[in-house]
Structures are given as structure tokens and as C-alpha cells.
């Protein structure tokens, strides 16, 4: 197979194999470093012994004066083989047998690493990092117990020393120095005196104990904050975002998170925190006062956003339009991002989408409108709680594309990120709590059938209270390459029946795990979703209150996607039921009944997706994918069975736009028919990955 310049093998073109000397050098260096990490500090390599040298001289025409039997560790300067050029005739090959011998020498070993007294002041997070480091260096086992006779090297000693230095600098001791001490075993009951570790002198020895001593120097403490550059923003807001205050130890992690907090407000074009005053007092002083200088450059407070574009969308369950539709999409938003200098955001916007070939049909199933004001307070009550409120009138398809609706809704979302609460520990990183309160006045109509567009129902008032807990440990939420994502939520529905003591609620669970192999060249991403509705109300009553309260599955870009099927065709209506006319709930009257809007949605749903992603090796940022989706919807949990599972398989292309935003095109094939769709290829063109 062909080998590209970056040493990646191309599987799409045929060529003779090429031996790359630089790549072999890298492999030899890796082997040498691995053996050194196991304690063989003086390992060396040679190409062959005297007896085997004649093989090279005869078969490859190597100059006999070249010495191939010299032991060496510098494989970059000492060349013991040469690259064989490709033969002119494609069907002829020249093969090289590469002979490499290693001389291990003596092995330096270690029995125990002692972090006392430093571990007495470490928090749980730092202790976990210490154990992970020792496991990675193969000095302790999975139970964190010391491994006796473990290989020891200068690189491992340096990593242990740097870990302690990083810990002390986090405590404010920026001029601290760490010295490692080694002890050998004299007899069964005693150890030798502590000596500064010199692994050259201890070559081949068994080191019984490694300990560390520190010269701390003065402790750097913050004694003030100077702010430059703010024009509109209140100084109080800036000081609140900085996690260092007078008397706190200077910490590089705290500076980085403070800068991240300020950038996250969206108010500043640039943010920089710089300490001044370091190194200006003697080494034997106890406290080193440091002043922080915060330089910011504000963005313009007024922002106007607009866009106009095209998009492809899946069609809903309908008898008149099928497949993909081309829509134009537009939006206009104006906002003030720093009201009264407090970081508040106030604005409003309007958006509209419709079929490109029929723009005058402003109430068709594909026409959508939204307009209204919004308000955002990123630091509610001077805490790290965020409040977002909006009042919106919208018209368009429901979230699961089962009906067409008009509604006026007021929504408030209170969210809290626990990372700032947990800092300097990291248990809160990625942990977020959200509480959503929404009041709505909503009316709906069934989707058009045979060009017949039916009237809207009477407007129905309702409200929702939905707490959600999110734990996101992915390295990148847009194009993740490792980590996991977990969210669990409850959604309480309030309607006129609440006064009768009837409580309705919905439970949802979503999870995703991302695994990476071959240096992140192969990504394996399984995702799972589950939902269940608990209520004494009928399906029609629930749907009239909230069009998306019950479940359907199928399609792409929806809540429960199964890419081999059209949107919402996976529901409680099976082929057997429809053959017996048990699914035809649409009445003949033009004025719709509540049962017309049920659309066979269910009270339980299970949705799973497995996707493998790998680069194409042809175009930079172009990835390929293979996937399998499965979904099922039933009337309740007891009705779940394998006959209701609807799987599909497919493949796709993902192009990573600047900022790692995936633009994807998928082709999927359903492995079963549904009551509303046959087995045929489905095409999807969308942004972002399926979750």
C-alpha cells in the first residue's frame, strides 16, 4: 500500500511498500525509552553481531568497512541500515530483514516512594492525581499498593519531583525547590542514611525508599488587584470573577480559571491577568506579596446578528410530501450585552423558515416563525447561578414533528455550574444543574393530509417544571474524542387537571461514551436514551397540553433519532394494528378532536445509537463513519418487546468546519418496515452529531 508523507498508510491506492528509515528510528527510540523506564538505564542497541555482518555485506552490498557491531544508544546519528529503493518493475519486490540486538545491562529497581509530609496537606483531588501518577509509572498496583522491585529511571524521578513542585506552586510557593533522597537496605531491620538520589551511582541497585525534602522559600500571597481597560463594566463584576483575593496564595490554576470566567461572560475581546512583584524579596522571607494586574478590552455592547441560508430537512409523516425538503432559513437578533455594566443581556429576535419553492404558504407544515424578547443574567444574586428568561410566540412543527402548533410561552431557566464551587478541586468540572419553568398557551392542528389543512384546536393553558442534572466529562462537546456524557431529568406537567389532584410527569435519561484508539484515529461512540411518562390522564389530554410530552422516534435532528426511518414513524401503531384499522383515529370532521393529535405517540421510549468515526486520509478534516441506530416506542413499560424494535444501519461523511463543527451527510437503511414507512434508503444532511 502507498505511504504518504506523514507516514499514514493509504488504503485507497496500491503501491510498493516503502521502508522509511526515520520511522524505524522512531520505533527504536521508543523501545530504548521503554526499556529505560523499566530500569535498564544503560540499554544499548546494535544491528548485528560479527557473524551476521556478512549477511548485510553480501545481500545489500554494504561497504565492508562499515562497522555494524558497535553498541549504541544514539540511533539518529548511528545508521546501521539503509533504505532499499523501490524496484522499477512493480511485480518485483526487494525485501529487507532488519536485525536488531539489545544489550540490557543491569536493572535499577525501587520498592517504595514516600511523599511524607507533603501528602498530609493534599486534598482528595491531589491524592487521586498522585495515585494516578504512581500507577502510570508502574510503581503501585491497581490497589495503590507499592510494587516491589519496580523498574526505576531518571525520567520517573523527574516526574515525581515535578509533581511535588506543581503541588507546592499551587500553594503559593513559587520559588520552592525539591530534592529527592534515596536509601538502600543495609539489613532486614535498617536502611542506609539518606543521600541525594544519583541514579548513575545507584546503577543496578535496589533502592528501598525514595523521599523528598523541600526548600519552600517565601509564600506568594495576593495583596491587591489592579484593573485596567474597563469602560462600561462595573469593577465589582470583574473582581467577583477573579478567584484570587487579598491574602489568598497565588495559584496558576486560579489565574487560568479566572480568565476563563471573564471570557465566558462574552463582554471582553481580550482578558489577561499578570502578577507583578515576584522575586523582589529575599529567599528566606516568609511572605512574598504579589499584585495582580487585570487587563481587559471590552466588546461593543450592542450586537446585531443576522443570517440567511438554506437547509435540508426530513419530512414529517405526511401523505403529500416525502423525503428531503429544501428550506430557506433566516434570523435577526439584536441585543445589549452589558446592561448597566452588570453583564446583563437584553434583546429580542425573529426567525422564519419555509419551503424554498413555496414561500408564500406561511402556514404550511414546513413554515415556522418565532419572535420575542429575552433577558440573561449570568451571575444571579452575585453567585455563579445563571438565569435566562424569554417570552416567545412561535408557530411551526412540534419537536417530534407530530403536529403543527401555535403557542405563546414564557420560559425561565436557572442553571448552576458546580466547577467554580468545587475549585480548586475538580469534582464539579462538567457538573451542571438546570431548573426550567415554562408557562404556555398552545393550540395545535394535525399535519396536512392529501393537501387538506385542518383547523386549530382551542388554545390550552399549561405549565412545566423540569429539573435536570448534567454531567459532561467529554473533552469537546462538539467533536468529542474521549469522555462521557450523562443527563437525567424530570418534567412535571401542570394543566387544568392539576386542580383535581392528577400529577403527570416524565422521566428521561441520556448517556454517551466516547472511546478512542490508534492515537484518536478511531472513535467509537455509543449513545443511549430512555424515557417514561407517568400520568392518569389520557394520551389525548396530555398531547393537548404539550405536543411533545409523549414519545415518538425516527428521523434525524429530532429528540429520538433513528436515521433509517422518517420522522415519528416509530410509534405505538404497528403493522398488525394498522391492518386491522386500529390506528385510524383521524375523524372525518374538519374540526379536529383531541384524538386527532395523538398521532400514536407512546409513554415509553428506548433509543440507542452506535457510531464508529475515522479520518478519510484523503482530505484534511474529512471523516468517515459507520453507524447503527435502534428505537422503540410503546404504550407503557410493560409493553416493551423485541417485536417493537426498529433498527437501521448506515454510513456517512463528516467534514469538520473551523472550530471543529461537524457538517455531516448520512445514508441509512431501515432493517424493518413500520406501519407508515417501507424499507428504503434515507438521506440526511445536518450539522452536529447525533446524541
C-alpha positions as CSV (number, residue, x, y, z in Angstrom):
1,X,0.0,0.0,0.0
2,X,1.1,3.6,-0.5
3,X,2.7,5.5,2.3
4,X,2.0,9.2,2.5
5,X,4.5,11.9,3.6
6,X,3.1,11.9,7.1
7,X,3.7,8.1,7.3
8,X,-0.1,7.4,7.2
9,X,-0.9,4.3,5.1
10,X,-3.4,5.0,2.3
11,X,-5.8,2.1,1.8
12,X,-7.3,3.5,-1.4
13,X,-4.3,3.2,-3.7
14,X,-1.9,0.3,-4.4
15,X,1.9,0.8,-4.5
16,X,5.0,-1.0,-3.4
17,X,5.9,-1.0,0.2
18,X,8.4,1.6,1.3
19,X,10.9,1.2,4.2
20,X,11.2,4.5,6.0
21,X,14.4,5.0,7.9
22,X,13.0,7.8,10.0
23,X,10.0,5.7,11.1
24,X,12.3,2.8,12.1
25,X,14.5,5.2,14.1
26,X,11.4,6.4,16.0
27,X,10.5,2.8,16.8
28,X,14.0,2.0,18.1
29,X,13.9,5.2,20.2
30,X,10.6,4.1,21.7
31,X,12.0,0.6,22.5
32,X,15.0,2.1,24.2
33,X,12.9,4.6,26.3
34,X,10.6,1.8,27.3
35,X,13.5,-0.4,28.5
36,X,15.0,2.6,30.3
37,X,11.7,3.2,32.1
38,X,11.9,-0.4,33.3
39,X,15.2,0.4,35.0
40,X,17.7,-0.6,32.3
41,X,19.4,2.8,32.3
42,X,22.4,1.7,30.1
43,X,20.5,-0.3,27.5
44,X,22.2,-0.2,24.0
45,X,21.4,-1.5,20.6
46,X,23.3,-2.7,17.6
47,X,22.4,-4.0,14.1
48,X,24.1,-7.4,14.2
49,X,27.0,-9.3,15.6
50,X,30.2,-10.1,13.7
51,X,28.8,-13.4,12.5
52,X,25.7,-11.8,11.0
53,X,27.5,-8.8,9.4
54,X,28.4,-10.8,6.3
55,X,24.6,-11.2,5.6
56,X,24.3,-7.5,5.1
57,X,27.5,-7.1,3.2
58,X,26.6,-9.9,0.7
59,X,22.9,-9.3,0.2
60,X,22.8,-5.5,0.3
61,X,26.2,-4.5,-0.9
62,X,27.1,-2.7,2.3
63,X,30.7,-1.4,2.4
64,X,32.7,-3.9,4.5
65,X,34.4,-1.1,6.3
66,X,31.2,-0.1,7.9
67,X,31.0,-1.4,11.5
68,X,27.6,-2.9,12.2
69,X,28.7,-4.5,15.5
70,X,29.0,-1.3,17.6
71,X,26.7,-0.9,20.6
72,X,25.0,2.5,20.6
73,X,22.1,4.4,22.1
74,X,22.0,7.3,19.6
75,X,20.1,5.7,16.7
76,X,19.7,9.1,15.0
77,X,23.5,9.5,14.5
78,X,24.5,5.9,14.2
79,X,23.0,4.4,11.0
80,X,23.1,0.7,10.9
81,X,20.8,0.1,7.9
82,X,19.8,1.8,4.7
83,X,16.5,2.3,2.8
84,X,16.0,0.0,-0.2
85,X,14.7,1.9,-3.2
86,X,11.6,0.6,-4.9
87,X,12.2,-1.5,-7.9
88,X,11.2,-0.2,-11.3
89,X,9.1,-3.3,-12.0
90,X,6.0,-3.3,-9.9
91,X,5.8,-7.0,-9.7
92,X,9.3,-7.4,-8.2
93,X,10.0,-6.7,-4.6
94,X,13.2,-6.2,-2.6
95,X,12.7,-7.4,1.0
96,X,14.9,-6.4,3.9
97,X,15.4,-8.4,7.1
98,X,16.3,-5.9,9.8
99,X,18.4,-7.5,12.6
100,X,18.5,-5.6,15.9
101,X,20.0,-6.7,19.2
102,X,19.6,-5.1,22.6
103,X,22.1,-5.2,25.5
104,X,20.1,-4.6,28.6
105,X,22.8,-4.3,31.3
106,X,21.9,-4.0,34.9
107,X,18.5,-3.0,36.2
108,X,17.8,-0.3,38.8
109,X,14.8,-1.1,41.0
110,X,12.7,0.7,43.6
111,X,10.5,-0.6,46.4
112,X,8.7,2.4,47.9
113,X,8.0,6.1,47.2
114,X,7.4,8.2,50.3
115,X,5.6,11.5,49.9
116,X,5.5,12.4,53.6
117,X,5.0,15.1,54.8
118,X,3.5,16.6,51.6
119,X,0.6,14.2,51.4
120,X,-0.6,15.3,54.8
121,X,-1.8,18.6,53.3
122,X,-3.1,17.3,49.9
123,X,-6.8,17.4,49.2
124,X,-8.6,14.3,47.8
125,X,-8.2,15.5,44.2
126,X,-4.4,15.9,44.5
127,X,-4.2,12.5,46.2
128,X,-6.1,10.9,43.3
129,X,-3.6,12.6,40.9
130,X,-0.7,11.3,42.9
131,X,-2.1,7.7,42.8
132,X,-2.7,8.0,39.0
133,X,0.8,9.2,38.5
134,X,2.3,6.3,40.5
135,X,0.1,3.8,38.6
136,X,1.2,5.3,35.3
137,X,4.9,5.0,36.3
138,X,4.2,1.3,37.3
139,X,5.3,2.0,40.9
140,X,2.0,0.9,42.5
141,X,-0.7,-1.6,41.5
142,X,-4.4,-1.1,41.0
143,X,-5.0,-1.1,44.7
144,X,-2.4,1.7,45.2
145,X,0.0,-0.8,46.9
146,X,3.7,-0.5,46.2
147,X,5.2,-2.8,43.6
148,X,8.4,-4.2,44.9
149,X,11.4,-4.4,42.6
150,X,9.7,-1.9,40.2
151,X,11.9,-0.5,37.4
152,X,13.2,3.0,38.2
153,X,14.8,5.6,36.0
154,X,15.8,9.2,36.0
155,X,12.7,10.2,34.0
156,X,10.4,8.7,36.6
157,X,12.3,10.5,39.4
158,X,11.9,13.8,37.5
159,X,8.2,13.2,37.1
160,X,7.8,12.6,40.8
161,X,9.8,15.7,41.6
162,X,7.8,17.9,39.2
163,X,4.5,16.7,40.6
164,X,5.5,17.9,44.1
165,X,6.8,21.2,42.6
166,X,3.5,21.7,40.9
167,X,1.6,21.0,44.2
168,X,3.8,23.5,46.1
169,X,3.4,26.2,43.5
170,X,-0.4,25.7,43.7
171,X,0.0,26.6,47.4
172,X,1.9,29.8,46.5
173,X,5.5,28.6,46.9
174,X,6.6,29.7,43.5
175,X,10.3,29.5,44.4
176,X,10.2,26.1,46.1
177,X,13.0,23.6,45.4
178,X,12.6,19.8,45.7
179,X,15.5,17.4,46.4
180,X,14.9,13.6,46.2
181,X,16.7,11.3,48.7
182,X,17.4,7.6,48.2
183,X,18.0,4.9,50.8
184,X,19.3,1.4,50.3
185,X,18.6,-1.6,52.6
186,X,21.5,-2.3,54.9
187,X,20.0,-5.4,56.6
188,X,16.5,-6.7,57.3
189,X,15.9,-4.1,60.0
190,X,17.6,-0.9,58.9
191,X,18.2,1.4,55.9
192,X,21.2,3.4,54.9
193,X,21.4,7.1,55.5
194,X,19.5,9.4,53.2
195,X,21.6,10.6,50.2
196,X,20.6,12.8,47.3
197,X,19.5,10.5,44.6
198,X,22.2,10.0,41.9
199,X,21.0,7.2,39.7
200,X,24.3,6.9,38.0
201,X,25.9,6.0,41.3
202,X,23.0,3.7,42.1
203,X,23.1,1.9,38.7
204,X,21.9,-1.7,39.1
205,X,21.0,-1.2,42.8
206,X,17.7,-2.0,44.6
207,X,16.5,1.4,46.1
208,X,14.4,0.7,49.2
209,X,12.9,4.2,49.7
210,X,12.7,7.5,47.8
211,X,11.7,10.5,49.8
212,X,11.7,14.3,49.2
213,X,12.6,17.4,51.1
214,X,11.7,20.9,50.1
215,X,13.1,24.4,50.5
216,X,9.9,26.3,50.3
217,X,11.1,29.9,50.1
218,X,8.6,32.7,50.6
219,X,4.9,32.1,50.0
220,X,3.4,34.3,47.3
221,X,0.2,35.9,48.5
222,X,-2.1,38.2,46.7
223,X,-2.2,41.7,48.3
224,X,-4.2,43.6,45.6
225,X,-5.8,43.7,42.2
226,X,-5.3,46.5,39.7
227,X,-7.9,46.7,36.8
228,X,-7.2,48.4,33.5
229,X,-9.3,48.7,30.4
230,X,-12.9,48.6,31.6
231,X,-15.1,51.3,30.3
232,X,-18.7,50.3,30.9
233,X,-18.4,47.2,33.1
234,X,-18.6,47.7,36.8
235,X,-15.4,46.9,38.8
236,X,-17.4,44.8,41.2
237,X,-18.3,42.4,38.4
238,X,-14.6,42.0,37.4
239,X,-13.5,41.4,41.0
240,X,-16.2,38.8,41.5
241,X,-14.9,36.7,38.6
242,X,-11.3,36.6,39.9
243,X,-10.9,33.6,42.2
244,X,-7.9,35.3,44.0
245,X,-8.4,37.9,46.7
246,X,-6.2,39.6,49.2
247,X,-4.4,37.1,51.4
248,X,-5.0,34.0,49.1
249,X,-2.0,32.1,47.8
250,X,-1.0,32.8,44.2
251,X,-2.1,29.9,42.0
252,X,-1.6,29.4,38.3
253,X,-4.8,27.3,38.1
254,X,-6.8,30.0,39.8
255,X,-5.5,32.6,37.3
256,X,-6.5,30.4,34.3
257,X,-10.0,29.7,35.7
258,X,-10.4,33.4,36.5
259,X,-9.6,34.4,32.9
260,X,-11.9,31.7,31.7
261,X,-14.8,33.1,33.8
262,X,-14.2,36.6,32.5
263,X,-14.1,35.4,28.8
264,X,-17.3,33.3,29.4
265,X,-19.3,36.5,30.1
266,X,-18.9,37.4,26.5
267,X,-18.2,41.0,27.4
268,X,-14.5,41.2,26.5
269,X,-12.4,40.9,23.4
270,X,-9.3,40.1,25.4
271,X,-8.5,39.2,29.1
272,X,-5.1,38.9,30.7
273,X,-4.1,38.5,34.4
274,X,-0.4,39.1,35.2
275,X,1.3,39.0,38.6
276,X,3.9,41.7,39.4
277,X,6.3,41.9,42.3
278,X,7.7,38.3,42.2
279,X,11.3,37.8,43.0
280,X,11.8,41.1,44.7
281,X,12.3,39.9,48.3
282,X,15.0,37.6,49.8
283,X,14.6,33.8,49.6
284,X,14.4,33.5,53.4
285,X,11.4,35.7,53.7
286,X,8.1,34.1,54.8
287,X,5.6,36.0,52.6
288,X,6.1,37.4,49.1
289,X,3.3,40.0,48.4
290,X,2.1,39.9,44.8
291,X,-0.1,42.3,43.0
292,X,-2.3,41.1,40.2
293,X,-2.9,43.3,37.1
294,X,-6.1,42.6,35.2
295,X,-6.1,44.0,31.7
296,X,-9.4,43.7,29.7
297,X,-10.6,45.1,26.4
298,X,-14.4,45.4,26.1
299,X,-16.5,44.4,23.2
300,X,-19.1,46.8,21.9
301,X,-22.2,46.4,24.0
302,X,-24.7,46.4,21.1
303,X,-24.6,43.3,18.8
304,X,-26.7,42.7,15.7
305,X,-26.8,39.1,14.4
306,X,-28.5,38.0,11.2
307,X,-28.2,35.1,8.8
308,X,-29.9,33.8,5.7
309,X,-29.2,30.3,4.3
310,X,-30.5,27.0,3.0
311,X,-31.0,23.7,4.8
312,X,-32.3,20.3,4.1
313,X,-34.9,18.7,6.5
314,X,-36.6,15.4,6.8
315,X,-40.3,15.4,6.0
316,X,-42.8,14.5,8.7
317,X,-45.3,11.7,8.5
318,X,-47.5,13.0,5.7
319,X,-49.2,11.7,2.6
320,X,-48.4,14.6,0.4
321,X,-44.6,15.3,0.8
322,X,-41.9,12.7,1.3
323,X,-38.1,12.7,1.5
324,X,-35.8,15.7,1.9
325,X,-37.1,19.2,1.5
326,X,-35.0,22.3,0.7
327,X,-35.9,25.2,3.0
328,X,-34.6,28.8,3.3
329,X,-33.8,29.8,6.9
330,X,-33.4,33.3,8.3
331,X,-33.0,35.1,11.6
332,X,-32.4,38.5,13.1
333,X,-31.3,39.2,16.7
334,X,-30.4,42.5,18.4
335,X,-29.0,42.5,22.0
336,X,-27.3,44.7,24.5
337,X,-24.7,42.5,26.3
338,X,-23.8,44.7,29.2
339,X,-26.8,46.5,30.6
340,X,-25.9,49.0,33.3
341,X,-22.3,47.5,33.3
342,X,-23.6,44.4,35.2
343,X,-23.1,41.9,32.4
344,X,-26.9,41.5,31.9
345,X,-28.0,40.8,28.4
346,X,-31.3,42.1,27.0
347,X,-32.5,41.7,23.4
348,X,-35.0,40.3,21.0
349,X,-35.2,38.4,17.8
350,X,-37.2,36.9,15.0
351,X,-36.7,33.8,12.8
352,X,-38.5,32.3,9.9
353,X,-38.1,29.1,7.8
354,X,-40.1,27.9,4.9
355,X,-40.0,25.8,1.7
356,X,-37.9,27.5,-0.9
357,X,-40.3,26.5,-3.7
358,X,-43.4,27.7,-1.8
359,X,-42.5,30.8,0.3
360,X,-46.0,32.3,0.1
361,X,-47.6,29.4,2.1
362,X,-46.9,30.9,5.5
363,X,-49.0,28.4,7.5
364,X,-47.8,25.2,5.8
365,X,-46.3,22.3,7.7
366,X,-42.8,23.5,6.8
367,X,-43.3,27.2,7.7
368,X,-42.0,28.2,11.1
369,X,-42.0,31.6,12.9
370,X,-40.6,32.7,16.2
371,X,-40.4,36.2,17.7
372,X,-39.9,37.6,21.2
373,X,-37.6,39.3,23.7
374,X,-35.1,37.7,26.1
375,X,-33.1,38.5,29.2
376,X,-30.0,36.8,30.6
377,X,-28.3,37.3,34.0
378,X,-25.0,35.3,34.1
379,X,-24.4,35.9,37.8
380,X,-27.8,35.8,39.6
381,X,-27.6,37.3,43.1
382,X,-23.8,37.7,42.7
383,X,-23.4,33.9,42.5
384,X,-22.5,31.5,39.7
385,X,-26.1,30.8,39.0
386,X,-27.3,31.8,35.6
387,X,-30.8,33.0,34.7
388,X,-32.2,33.1,31.2
389,X,-35.8,34.2,30.5
390,X,-37.7,34.6,27.3
391,X,-41.2,35.4,26.0
392,X,-41.8,33.9,22.6
393,X,-44.6,33.5,20.2
394,X,-43.8,30.6,17.8
395,X,-45.6,28.7,15.1
396,X,-44.3,25.5,13.4
397,X,-43.8,21.8,13.8
398,X,-43.7,20.3,17.3
399,X,-40.3,19.0,18.5
400,X,-41.2,15.4,17.4
401,X,-42.9,16.6,14.2
402,X,-46.2,15.0,15.1
403,X,-48.4,18.2,14.8
404,X,-48.3,21.8,13.8
405,X,-48.8,24.3,16.6
406,X,-49.1,27.9,17.6
407,X,-48.1,28.9,21.1
408,X,-47.2,31.7,23.4
409,X,-44.8,30.7,26.1
410,X,-42.8,32.3,28.8
411,X,-39.8,30.4,29.9
412,X,-37.2,30.8,32.7
413,X,-34.1,28.6,33.1
414,X,-31.9,28.7,36.2
415,X,-28.6,26.9,35.8
416,X,-25.6,26.4,38.1
417,X,-22.1,25.2,37.2
418,X,-20.5,23.4,40.1
419,X,-16.9,23.8,38.9
420,X,-16.5,27.2,40.4
421,X,-18.0,26.0,43.6
422,X,-15.6,23.0,43.8
423,X,-12.4,24.8,42.7
424,X,-9.5,24.2,43.4
425,X,-10.9,20.6,43.5
426,X,-12.2,19.2,40.2
427,X,-15.2,17.1,41.2
428,X,-17.5,19.8,39.9
429,X,-16.0,20.1,36.5
430,X,-18.7,19.4,33.9
431,X,-21.4,19.1,36.5
432,X,-24.4,21.4,35.9
433,X,-27.9,21.7,37.4
434,X,-30.8,23.3,35.5
435,X,-34.3,24.2,36.6
436,X,-36.7,25.1,33.8
437,X,-40.1,26.7,34.4
438,X,-42.4,27.3,31.4
439,X,-45.9,28.6,31.1
440,X,-47.6,28.3,27.7
441,X,-50.9,28.9,25.8
442,X,-50.9,26.4,23.0
443,X,-53.2,25.3,20.2
444,X,-52.5,22.6,17.6
445,X,-53.7,21.1,14.4
446,X,-52.9,17.7,12.7
447,X,-50.5,17.6,9.9
448,X,-51.8,18.1,6.4
449,X,-53.3,15.0,4.7
450,X,-53.9,14.9,1.0
451,X,-53.5,18.7,0.7
452,X,-56.2,19.1,3.4
453,X,-55.2,21.5,6.1
454,X,-57.4,21.3,9.2
455,X,-58.3,23.9,11.7
456,X,-56.5,24.5,15.0
457,X,-57.9,23.3,18.3
458,X,-58.9,25.6,21.1
459,X,-55.9,27.2,23.0
460,X,-55.0,25.2,26.1
461,X,-53.0,26.7,29.0
462,X,-50.4,24.6,30.8
463,X,-47.0,24.8,32.5
464,X,-43.9,22.7,33.1
465,X,-41.4,22.4,35.9
466,X,-38.3,20.5,34.7
467,X,-35.2,19.9,36.9
468,X,-32.2,18.4,35.1
469,X,-28.7,17.2,36.2
470,X,-26.0,17.2,33.6
471,X,-22.5,15.6,34.0
472,X,-20.3,16.2,30.9
473,X,-16.8,14.8,31.0
474,X,-16.1,14.9,27.3
475,X,-13.0,16.7,26.1
476,X,-15.1,18.6,23.5
477,X,-18.9,18.7,23.4
478,X,-19.0,19.4,19.6
479,X,-16.4,16.9,18.3
480,X,-15.5,14.7,21.3
481,X,-12.6,12.3,21.2
482,X,-12.9,10.9,24.7
483,X,-15.0,11.0,27.9
484,X,-18.7,10.5,28.7
485,X,-21.9,12.5,29.0
486,X,-24.8,11.8,31.3
487,X,-28.1,13.7,31.9
488,X,-31.1,12.8,34.0
489,X,-34.3,14.9,34.2
490,X,-37.9,15.1,35.4
491,X,-40.6,17.1,33.6
492,X,-43.7,17.9,35.7
493,X,-46.7,18.9,33.5
494,X,-49.3,21.2,35.1
495,X,-52.7,21.7,33.4
496,X,-56.3,22.2,34.4
497,X,-56.4,18.6,35.7
498,X,-53.9,19.5,38.4
499,X,-56.7,21.0,40.4
500,X,-58.2,17.6,40.5
501,X,-55.1,16.1,42.2
502,X,-53.8,14.5,39.0
503,X,-50.0,14.8,38.7
504,X,-48.3,14.0,35.4
505,X,-44.5,13.8,34.9
506,X,-41.9,12.5,32.5
507,X,-38.6,10.8,33.3
508,X,-35.7,11.0,30.8
509,X,-32.1,9.6,30.8
510,X,-29.4,10.2,28.2
511,X,-25.9,8.8,28.2
512,X,-23.0,8.8,25.8
513,X,-19.4,7.4,26.0
514,X,-16.6,8.2,23.6
515,X,-13.7,5.8,23.2
516,X,-10.5,6.5,21.2
517,X,-7.9,4.1,19.7
518,X,-4.9,4.4,17.4
519,X,-4.0,7.9,18.6
520,X,-7.6,9.1,18.3
521,X,-7.8,7.9,14.7
522,X,-10.7,5.6,15.5
523,X,-13.5,6.9,17.6
524,X,-16.3,4.6,19.0
525,X,-19.3,6.4,20.3
526,X,-22.3,4.6,21.8
527,X,-25.3,6.7,22.9
528,X,-28.5,5.7,24.8
529,X,-31.8,7.4,25.6
530,X,-34.7,6.3,27.7
531,X,-37.9,8.0,28.7
532,X,-41.2,7.2,30.5
533,X,-44.4,9.1,31.2
534,X,-46.4,8.6,34.4
535,X,-49.9,10.0,34.3
536,X,-53.6,9.1,34.9
537,X,-54.6,11.4,32.0
538,X,-55.4,10.0,28.6
539,X,-52.9,10.4,25.7
540,X,-55.2,13.0,24.1
541,X,-55.3,15.1,27.2
542,X,-51.5,15.0,27.6
543,X,-51.0,15.9,23.9
544,X,-53.4,18.8,24.0
545,X,-51.5,20.3,27.0
546,X,-48.0,19.7,25.5
547,X,-47.5,18.4,22.0
548,X,-44.0,16.9,22.9
549,X,-44.9,15.3,26.2
550,X,-45.4,11.8,24.7
551,X,-42.8,10.0,22.6
552,X,-42.2,9.1,19.0
553,X,-38.9,8.1,17.3
554,X,-37.4,8.1,13.9
555,X,-35.6,10.6,11.6
556,X,-32.7,12.9,12.2
557,X,-32.4,16.2,14.0
558,X,-35.2,15.1,16.4
559,X,-35.3,14.2,20.1
560,X,-35.1,10.4,19.5
561,X,-33.4,9.9,16.1
562,X,-33.3,6.6,14.1
563,X,-31.8,7.6,10.8
564,X,-33.1,4.8,8.7
565,X,-36.8,5.9,9.2
566,X,-38.8,9.1,8.5
567,X,-39.5,11.3,11.5
568,X,-42.0,10.0,14.1
569,X,-42.9,6.8,12.2
570,X,-41.7,4.7,15.1
571,X,-44.7,4.8,17.5
572,X,-47.4,2.6,19.0
573,X,-49.0,1.8,15.7
574,X,-47.7,-1.5,14.4
575,X,-48.2,-3.0,11.0
576,X,-50.6,-5.6,12.6
577,X,-52.7,-2.9,14.2
578,X,-53.0,-0.8,11.1
579,X,-54.0,-3.9,9.0
580,X,-56.9,-4.2,11.4
581,X,-57.8,-0.5,11.1
582,X,-56.9,0.1,14.8
583,X,-54.7,3.1,14.0
584,X,-57.0,5.3,12.0
585,X,-58.0,7.8,14.7
586,X,-58.5,10.8,12.4
587,X,-62.1,11.8,12.3
588,X,-64.0,12.9,9.2
589,X,-65.0,16.2,10.6
590,X,-63.0,19.3,9.6
591,X,-62.8,20.5,13.3
592,X,-60.2,18.3,15.0
593,X,-60.9,16.2,18.0
594,X,-58.2,15.7,20.7
595,X,-57.7,12.1,19.4
596,X,-56.6,13.5,16.1
597,X,-53.5,15.0,17.7
598,X,-52.3,11.8,19.5
599,X,-50.5,10.5,16.4
600,X,-49.9,7.2,18.1
601,X,-47.3,8.6,20.5
602,X,-46.3,6.3,23.4
603,X,-45.5,6.7,27.1
604,X,-42.1,4.8,27.0
605,X,-39.2,5.1,24.5
606,X,-35.9,3.4,24.1
607,X,-33.3,4.8,21.7
608,X,-29.7,3.7,21.1
609,X,-27.0,4.6,18.6
610,X,-23.5,3.2,18.0
611,X,-21.2,5.1,15.6
612,X,-17.6,4.5,14.6
613,X,-15.7,7.5,13.2
614,X,-12.3,7.6,11.5
615,X,-10.4,10.0,9.2
616,X,-10.5,9.5,5.4
617,X,-6.8,10.1,5.0
618,X,-7.6,11.8,1.7
619,X,-8.8,15.3,2.7
620,X,-7.8,17.0,5.9
621,X,-10.7,17.2,8.4
622,X,-12.8,14.8,6.4
623,X,-14.0,11.9,8.5
624,X,-16.0,8.8,7.6
625,X,-18.5,7.0,9.8
626,X,-20.5,3.8,10.1
627,X,-23.4,3.6,12.4
628,X,-26.4,1.6,13.7
629,X,-29.5,3.1,15.3
630,X,-32.4,1.4,17.1
631,X,-35.6,2.7,18.6
632,X,-38.8,1.5,20.1
633,X,-42.0,3.2,21.5
634,X,-44.8,1.5,23.4
635,X,-47.9,2.4,25.3
636,X,-46.2,1.7,28.7
637,X,-43.1,-0.1,30.1
638,X,-44.8,-3.5,30.3
639,X,-45.5,-3.4,26.6
640,X,-41.8,-3.4,25.6
641,X,-40.8,-6.4,23.5
642,X,-38.4,-7.3,20.7
643,X,-41.2,-7.1,18.1
644,X,-41.3,-3.3,18.6
645,X,-37.6,-2.7,18.0
646,X,-36.8,-0.9,14.7
647,X,-33.1,-1.0,13.8
648,X,-31.3,0.7,10.9
649,X,-27.7,0.8,9.7
650,X,-25.8,3.3,7.6
651,X,-22.7,5.3,6.7
652,X,-21.8,8.9,6.4
653,X,-19.3,11.6,5.8
654,X,-18.3,14.3,8.4
655,X,-16.4,17.4,7.5
656,X,-15.1,19.4,10.4
657,X,-15.6,23.1,9.8
658,X,-13.4,25.6,11.6
659,X,-14.0,25.3,15.3
660,X,-14.5,21.5,14.9
661,X,-18.2,21.8,14.0
662,X,-19.2,18.7,12.1
663,X,-21.1,19.0,8.9
664,X,-22.4,15.5,8.2
665,X,-24.2,13.6,5.4
666,X,-25.7,10.2,6.3
667,X,-27.3,7.4,4.3
668,X,-29.2,4.9,6.3
669,X,-31.3,1.8,5.6
670,X,-34.1,0.5,7.8
671,X,-34.0,-3.2,8.6
672,X,-37.8,-3.3,9.2
673,X,-40.9,-1.8,7.8
674,X,-43.2,0.3,10.0
675,X,-46.9,0.9,9.8
676,X,-46.1,4.2,8.0
677,X,-42.9,3.5,6.0
678,X,-41.4,0.9,3.8
679,X,-37.7,-0.3,3.6
680,X,-36.0,2.4,1.5
681,X,-32.8,4.4,1.8
682,X,-33.0,7.6,3.9
683,X,-30.7,10.6,3.4
684,X,-29.8,13.2,6.0
685,X,-27.8,16.4,5.7
686,X,-27.2,18.1,9.1
687,X,-24.8,19.8,11.5
688,X,-23.5,18.3,14.7
689,X,-23.5,14.7,15.8
690,X,-26.5,12.5,16.9
691,X,-26.9,12.3,20.7
